[in-house]
Amino acid sequence: MSAHWAALLTDDVCDSSLRIDPQGVAVWALQFTPRVAKLGQAVLLEVEQSLRLFSGEENVHQLVETGAVELGVARLAWAPTSLAALACAGVGIRDGFSGPLASVLDPLPFECIDAVKAHGATLARLGCRTLADVRKLPRGGISRRFDSQLLLSLDQAYGLRPEGYPWVSLPETFSAKLELPGRVDTAPGLMFGARRLLVQMGGWLSARHCGVTAFTLHWCHDSMRSKDAGDGGEITVRTAQPTQNVDHLTRLLTENLAKVTLKAPAGDLVLSATKVTPFVAPSGSLIPDDRSTGEAIDLVLERIEARLGKKRVLRPVLTEDTRMEWMNHWQPMNAKRAVTKVRQVPGPQPTWILKKPLRLDANGDRPLYQGPLQLLLGPERVEGGWWHRVTDADGKQHTLNVARDYWVALSQHAGALWIFQQRLPKDTAASWFLHGLFA
């Protein structure tokens, strides 16, 4: 069976001052394939069975290479065997599929395979410089003079023997730590390292088919801190919906960190996924959609909320109440919504309601608003609120009970209106009020 291996060298990163744990890179790689292994400071992944899932070889290469750059990995390579990919990565060759495997490996220095490099002094005295030189030596003499690992590694690199590794298992929870390259004095400066941790978390979420709704970034103060600064601080970011979008999580964290002041310089970061739920990716369509699609409204609102504060971005929520003023209330975006469905109110409902009902004049029993009003539909009786108690400015409590008869009225100048008449005891003149308008 053919294989398609990638080797990522984590001990040679884009920024030598910022190291990344190979375990974190391995967990991130599990989103592409379950066949991920660690070999020293290198991470190996075999993606042959995942090529079709990710729309082909070219797309898999682009996804892995883009993510590796985000994690700071400077060198990686692709080849038919894991040791061949590791050897190519070590000498800076990206594509091990550019020709027959033997023609790719033979010119490489024998130091690119660790099992061969271990006998480098003896092989050099024999005149060997490349892997081809080592292969030209008699196999019987190699097996007697050197350990068995040398021939085994050579055969595995050239695809003559099968390769086997203990695969990395996917952790149940996500928590990753990163040591910063220096003292960071401002909270926005933490994003340099936090972005890499978010990329790792995105890979873990994708591998678990989950979305995060809350994650926590904790920073540890360095040893030079003052006594009252404490060991560190943390910030928890919440989302309205489960997401795996690393770019969106980065923007949310950036907006939240902009409002944080560090009590002391930070030296380490720890990112944890505090709340995750199953994630269902949007289904694709067989028919191409040429319409341009912008950013989802929920993502935009979350960014605005992170910038302005939770009390500045609210959403309306329907409630089980027949009183027009309390049919809905406003709550923060991330507040938990009621699971039960609100029953539909019978009868017509106005498009707009006034913040405070407007008292109308009347000609006898006929209400007036820019002229006489014609009653079309009604009455619709609304009564309730005896349980709703509020405290006024003087500290006294009173109920918000209402007893009204609503009508749809027609004005020659204002159009359709939503008016009501208070239900009062007999022999008491009831007043008319304008409460809403129909579009």
C-alpha positions in Angstrom: 0.0 0.0 0.0 1.3 3.4 -0.9 1.9 6.0 1.8 2.1 9.8 1.9 4.2 11.1 4.8 4.9 14.5 6.1 7.8 15.4 8.5 7.7 18.6 10.6 10.9 19.6 12.4 9.9 21.4 15.6 13.4 22.0 16.8 14.0 24.4 13.9 11.3 27.0 14.0 10.7 30.2 12.2 11.5 32.3 15.3 14.3 30.6 17.2 13.4 32.6 20.3 9.9 31.0 20.6 9.9 27.2 20.9 6.9 25.0 20.7 6.3 21.7 22.4 6.2 18.8 19.8 3.2 17.4 21.6 1.2 20.5 20.8 2.1 20.2 17.1 1.2 16.5 17.1 -2.2 17.2 18.7 -2.8 20.0 16.0 -1.9 17.5 13.2 -4.5 15.0 14.4 -7.1 17.1 12.5 -5.7 15.7 9.3 -5.2 12.1 10.2 -5.1 9.7 13.2 -1.7 8.4 12.1 0.5 11.0 13.8 3.7 10.1 15.6 6.6 11.8 17.4 10.2 10.9 16.6 12.5 12.9 18.8 11.7 16.5 18.1 10.0 15.7 14.8 6.3 15.1 14.2 5.4 12.6 11.5 1.9 12.2 9.9 0.7 9.8 7.2 -2.2 11.3 5.2 -2.7 8.8 2.3 -6.2 7.9 3.6 -7.1 11.5 4.1 -6.3 12.9 0.7 -9.8 12.4 -0.6 -11.4 13.8 2.5 -9.5 17.1 2.1 -10.1 17.4 -1.7 -6.8 16.0 -2.9 -3.0 16.1 -2.4 -2.5 19.7 -3.3 -5.1 20.9 -0.8 -3.8 18.8 2.0 -0.3 20.1 1.4 -1.5 23.7 1.5 -3.5 23.2 4.8 -0.6 21.4 6.6 2.1 23.9 5.4 0.0 27.0 6.2 -0.8 25.7 9.7 2.9 24.7 10.3 4.0 28.2 9.5 1.4 29.5 12.0 2.9 27.3 14.6 6.4 28.5 13.7 7.7 25.3 12.0 10.4 26.3 9.5 11.1 23.0 7.8 8.8 20.2 6.6 8.9 17.7 3.8 6.7 15.2 2.0 7.8 11.7 0.9 6.6 8.1 0.4 8.2 7.0 3.7 8.5 8.8 7.1 12.3 8.5 7.3 12.6 9.8 3.7 10.4 12.8 4.6 12.5 13.3 7.8 15.7 13.2 5.7 14.4 15.6 3.1 13.3 18.0 5.8 16.7 18.0 7.4 18.4 19.1 4.2 15.7 21.5 3.1 14.1 19.5 0.3 10.3 20.1 0.4 9.0 17.5 -2.2 10.2 13.9 -1.8 7.8 12.9 -4.6 9.8 14.8 -7.3 11.3 11.6 -8.6 11.9 7.9 -7.8 12.6 7.6 -4.1 16.1 6.2 -4.6 17.1 9.1 -6.8 15.9 11.5 -4.2 17.7 9.9 -1.2 20.9 8.7 -2.7 22.6 12.1 -3.1 21.7 13.1 0.5 24.5 13.0 3.2 24.2 9.9 5.4 23.9 12.2 8.5 20.2 12.9 7.6 19.2 9.5 9.0 19.9 9.2 12.7 20.6 5.5 12.8 23.3 6.0 10.1 24.6 9.1 11.7 25.3 7.2 14.9 28.1 5.4 13.0 29.3 8.5 11.2 33.0 8.3 12.2 33.4 4.7 11.0 31.5 5.3 7.8 33.6 8.4 7.1 36.8 6.4 7.4 35.4 3.9 4.9 34.9 6.8 2.4 31.2 7.2 2.7 29.7 10.6 2.3 26.1 9.9 1.0 23.4 7.4 1.5 24.2 5.9 -1.8 27.8 5.2 -0.5 26.4 3.4 2.5 24.1 1.3 0.4 27.0 0.2 -1.8 28.7 -1.5 1.2 28.2 -5.2 1.5 25.1 -5.9 3.6 26.7 -8.9 5.3 29.6 -6.8 6.4 27.3 -4.0 7.6 25.1 -6.4 9.7 28.2 -7.9 11.3 30.1 -4.6 11.9 27.2 -2.3 12.9 24.0 -2.8 14.8 20.8 -4.0 13.1 19.2 -0.6 13.4 21.4 0.8 10.6 20.1 -1.6 7.9 16.6 -1.5 9.2 16.5 2.3 9.0 18.0 2.3 5.5 15.4 -0.2 4.3 12.5 1.7 5.9 13.7 5.0 4.4 13.8 3.4 0.9 10.4 1.7 1.3 11.8 -1.9 1.5 10.5 -2.6 5.0 7.3 -1.5 6.7 7.3 1.3 9.3 5.5 1.3 12.6 5.1 3.9 15.3 3.1 4.3 18.5 0.4 6.8 17.4 -0.3 10.0 19.4 -3.7 9.8 21.1 -6.1 12.7 21.1 -6.5 14.2 24.7 -10.0 14.6 26.1 -9.4 18.2 27.1 -7.2 20.9 25.7 -4.6 22.9 27.6 -1.4 24.2 26.1 1.5 26.2 27.6 3.9 28.5 25.8 7.0 30.2 27.2 7.3 33.7 25.8 10.6 34.8 24.3 10.9 37.8 26.7 9.0 39.9 29.2 5.7 41.2 27.9 4.6 44.4 29.6 1.2 45.0 27.8 -1.8 42.7 27.4 -2.1 43.2 23.6 1.5 42.0 23.3 0.4 38.5 24.5 -1.3 37.9 21.2 2.0 37.0 19.5 2.1 33.8 21.5 -1.6 33.4 22.1 -2.2 33.1 18.3 0.0 30.0 18.1 -1.9 28.4 21.0 -5.2 29.2 19.3 -4.0 27.5 16.2 -3.2 24.4 18.3 -6.7 24.5 19.9 -8.3 24.8 16.4 -6.6 21.6 15.3 -7.8 19.9 18.5 -11.3 21.1 18.0 -11.4 19.9 14.4 -10.0 16.5 15.4 -12.7 16.1 18.1 -15.5 17.5 15.8 -16.3 20.1 18.5 -16.7 23.8 18.7 -15.6 26.0 21.6 -18.0 28.3 23.4 -15.6 29.5 26.1 -11.8 29.5 26.4 -9.4 30.9 29.0 -6.0 32.5 28.5 -3.9 32.6 31.6 -0.6 34.5 31.9 2.0 33.9 34.5 4.0 36.9 35.9 7.8 36.5 35.8 9.9 36.3 38.9 10.7 40.0 38.9 7.1 40.9 39.8 6.1 42.9 42.8 4.5 41.1 45.8 1.0 42.6 45.3 0.9 41.6 41.5 0.2 38.0 42.3 1.2 34.9 40.3 -0.7 36.0 37.1 -4.0 36.8 35.6 -6.5 35.3 33.2 -9.3 36.2 30.8 -12.2 34.1 29.6 -13.7 34.7 26.2 -17.2 33.3 25.4 -18.9 32.9 22.0 -22.6 32.8 21.2 -22.3 29.7 19.0 -19.8 26.8 18.9 -16.9 27.6 16.5 -13.6 26.3 15.2 -12.8 29.5 13.4 -9.3 30.5 14.6 -9.4 33.9 13.0 -12.6 34.8 14.7 -11.3 33.6 18.1 -8.2 35.6 17.5 -10.2 38.8 16.9 -12.3 38.2 20.0 -9.3 37.7 22.2 -7.6 40.7 20.7 -10.6 42.9 21.5 -10.8 41.6 25.1 -7.0 41.9 25.7 -7.2 45.6 24.6 -9.1 46.3 27.8 -6.8 44.5 30.1 -3.9 46.0 32.1 -1.1 43.7 33.2 -0.1 44.1 36.9 3.4 42.8 36.1 5.3 41.6 33.0 4.2 38.1 31.8 6.5 35.3 30.9 4.3 32.2 30.2 0.9 31.6 28.6 -1.6 28.8 29.2 -4.6 28.4 26.9 -7.5 26.1 27.9 -10.7 25.2 26.2 -13.1 25.6 29.2 -16.4 24.7 27.4 -16.8 22.8 24.1 -19.9 21.3 22.5 -20.5 19.1 19.4 -20.0 21.1 16.2 -21.8 20.5 12.9 -20.1 22.1 10.0 -22.3 23.8 7.4 -23.2 21.4 4.5 -21.8 22.2 1.1 -23.8 22.4 -2.1 -23.3 20.5 -5.4 -24.4 23.7 -7.2 -21.8 26.5 -7.1 -23.1 29.6 -5.4 -21.8 32.8 -7.2 -23.3 35.1 -4.6 -20.8 36.9 -2.4 -21.1 35.9 1.2 -19.9 38.2 3.9 -19.0 37.5 7.5 -21.9 36.0 9.6 -23.9 38.5 11.6 -23.2 36.6 14.8 -19.5 36.9 14.4 -19.7 40.6 13.7 -21.9 41.2 16.8 -19.5 39.2 19.0 -16.6 41.4 17.9 -18.7 44.5 18.6 -19.7 43.2 22.0 -16.0 42.4 22.9 -15.1 46.0 22.0 -18.1 47.9 23.6 -19.0 45.6 26.4 -21.8 43.0 27.1 -24.3 45.6 28.2 -24.0 47.5 24.9 -25.0 44.7 22.5 -28.4 43.1 23.3 -30.9 40.9 21.5 -34.7 40.8 21.9 -36.2 37.6 23.4 -39.9 36.8 23.3 -41.6 36.0 26.6 -44.9 34.4 27.7 -46.8 37.6 28.3 -49.9 39.0 26.7 -49.1 42.6 27.8 -47.6 44.5 24.9 -44.9 46.2 26.9 -43.5 43.0 28.3 -43.9 40.6 25.3 -40.2 40.7 24.9 -37.1 41.8 26.9 -33.5 42.5 26.0 -30.6 40.3 27.1 -26.9 40.0 26.3 -26.0 38.1 23.2 -24.3 35.2 25.1 -27.1 34.8 27.7 -28.8 31.4 27.7 -32.0 31.4 25.7 -35.2 29.7 26.8 -35.6 26.2 25.3 -39.5 26.3 25.3 -41.1 27.9 22.3 -43.2 30.9 23.0 -46.9 30.6 21.9 -48.1 32.8 19.1 -50.4 35.7 20.3 -53.8 35.5 18.6 -55.0 38.5 16.6 -53.2 41.2 14.7 -50.1 42.7 16.2 -48.7 46.2 15.4 -45.4 46.7 13.6 -44.3 49.5 16.1 -45.3 50.3 19.6 -44.9 53.5 21.5 -42.6 53.6 24.5 -45.4 55.1 26.4 -49.1 54.9 25.3 -50.4 58.3 24.1 -53.7 59.4 25.6 -56.3 60.3 22.9 -59.1 62.8 22.9 -62.6 61.5 22.4 -65.8 62.9 21.0 -68.3 61.0 23.1 -67.3 57.4 22.9 -65.4 57.9 19.6 -61.6 58.3 19.9 -59.8 61.1 17.9 -56.3 61.1 16.4 -55.8 63.6 13.5 -59.6 63.3 13.1 -62.2 60.7 14.0 -61.0 57.1 14.1 -63.0 54.2 12.7 -62.9 51.0 14.7 -62.2 48.0 12.4 -61.4 45.0 14.6 -61.9 44.3 18.3 -62.1 44.3 21.1 -59.2 42.0 22.0 -59.1 41.7 25.8 -55.7 41.8 27.6 -55.6 41.4 31.3 -52.8 40.4 33.6 -49.7 41.5 35.5 -50.9 41.2 39.0 -47.8 39.2 39.8 -45.5 41.9 38.3 -44.3 44.2 41.1 -41.9 47.1 40.8 -40.4 49.6 43.3 -40.7 53.3 42.5 -38.3 56.1 43.4 -39.9 56.5 46.8 -39.4 52.9 47.7 -43.0 51.9 47.4 -44.1 48.8 45.6 -47.0 48.6 43.1 -48.2 46.1 40.5 -48.2 46.6 36.8 -51.5 44.9 36.3 -53.4 46.0 33.1 -57.0 45.5 32.0 -57.5 46.7 28.4 -59.6 46.2 25.3 -57.5 46.6 22.1 -58.9 47.7 18.8 -57.5 48.1 15.3 -58.6 51.6 14.2 -58.3 53.4 10.9 -57.3 57.1 10.6 -57.7 58.9 7.3 -54.3 60.6 7.8 -52.2 58.2 10.0 -53.4 54.8 8.6 -54.0 51.7 10.7 -53.5 52.2 14.4 -53.4 50.0 17.5 -55.4 51.6 20.3 -56.9 50.4 23.6 -59.5 51.4 26.1 -59.0 50.8 29.8 -61.5 48.5 31.5 -62.9 50.5 34.4 -65.8 50.0 36.7 -69.2 50.8 35.4 -70.4 54.4 35.2 -66.7 55.4 34.8 -65.6 57.1 31.6 -62.7 55.0 30.1 -59.9 56.8 28.3 -58.5 55.8 24.9 -54.8 55.4 24.3 -52.7 55.0 21.1 -50.2 52.2 21.6 -49.0 51.0 18.2 -48.9 51.6 14.4 -49.1 49.2 11.6 -46.6 49.5 8.7 
